[in-house]
Amino acid sequence: MSDDTIRAGKYVGLTYTIFDEQENIVEQHDMPIGFVYGSDTELIGGMDKAVAGRRAGDQVEVEVPPEQGFGDHDPSLTFTDDIENVPPQFLQVGAEVQMQNDAGESRSFFVTRIAHGKVTIDGNHP
């Protein structure tokens, strides 16, 4: 077994790109995230298991089903409102909006669309 083979106890650094079903990039990390392989650290969608036996520099493609990732899209977390009801600092696609539910729990929503006098925000993970 080569010294650069990923196995228990090895420190691993990953960069990754997440694509949606239409092959659009929804998240990209060019700076490595690190973990010790075989430790209690679990990465989303089994990315940690996908690198088992690989070598430094290998590229691995992992398809992550919603239940192993961020869950299915929840339409109740998408809202559209008239543009005049939205503060100016949020009138940009990609702007982050913090909202609270009745229990006082915060959640990040993102402006996903501005069109025809309406603003759409979405609390689902891209």
N, C-alpha and C positions, 0 to 999 in steps of 0.2 A: 504494500500500500504506500503510495507516494505521500511525502510529507505535506503536500498541499491539498490532500483529499479531506473533504469535510467529514468529520466523525465526532463522536462524543468528546466534549471538553475543548473543542476547537472554537476559537473566536471567529465569527463570520460577520462580514460587512456586506450589506445588500443595498443596491440601488434598485429602484423599480418604477414602472409606469403602469397605471391602471387605465384600461380602455373600457368604454361601454360597448353595448351590442352593435353600435354603428361604427365602431373603431375610432371614436373620438377620444382624445386624451382627457381624462377627468381628474387625474392626480399623477404627479411625477415627483420623485425624490432623486435628485442627482448627487446629493450628499449621502454617503452610506449610513444606514441604520445598523447598529451592531447588536449581536446577541451571542451567547455561548451555546453552541449546538448541544442538544441533549439536556439542557438545564430546564427549569420550570417555565421558561419564557415560551409563549405560544404566539406566533404571528398570525395575522388574519388569513383565513382561507387555507391554512396548512402550508403557507410559504416556507415555514421552517422545515417541514418534512420533505418538501419538494427538492431541497438542496442536498439531501442525504447522499453520500457517496460521490457527489460532484467534486470538481476541482476548482481552485481559484481561477476566476476569469470565465468560467462557464456561463452561458446564458440559458435560463430555464423559463419556459412558458407554463403558467399555471392558470387554469380556468377555475374561477371561484364562484360557486353557486351562491345565490343570495343568502341562504340560510347559514353559510359559513363566512359570509362577508358582513355587509351592513344591513341585511334583511331586504325583504321585498319593498318596492315602492309603496308608500302609504299616501293615497290621494288626500286624506284629511290633513296632511301637513303642507298642502299647497294652497295658497291664497292669492286672489287677484283683487286689487282695489283701484279706485280712481286715482290718477296721478296727483291730483290736488290734495289728497288726504295723506300723502307720503312726504315726510320731511326731506328737504333738498339733499342732505348728506347721503340719502339712500337711493337717489335717482341715478344709479349707475349699475349696469349688469355686473354681477360679482360682489356687490356691496354686501357686507355681513350685517344682519339685523339680529339683535338679541331680544328674544321674546320670553315672557313668563306665562305659565299656565296658572290656573286658579289655586294650585297648591304652592305657588311661588317658585317652581322649578324652572330654571333657565334652559333655553335651547337656542342654538344658532340656526338662523334661516339665511338664505342667500337670494338676492335679487337675480332671477333667471331670465326675465323678459320685461321689456318696456316697449309697448306698442299700442297705438290707437287710443292714447290717453289712459292706459291701464298699466299697472305695475304688478308683476307676479313674483311672489317670494315662495321659496320651497325649503322645508325643513328636513327633507330626505338627504341622505348622503349621495353625492353625485355618483 
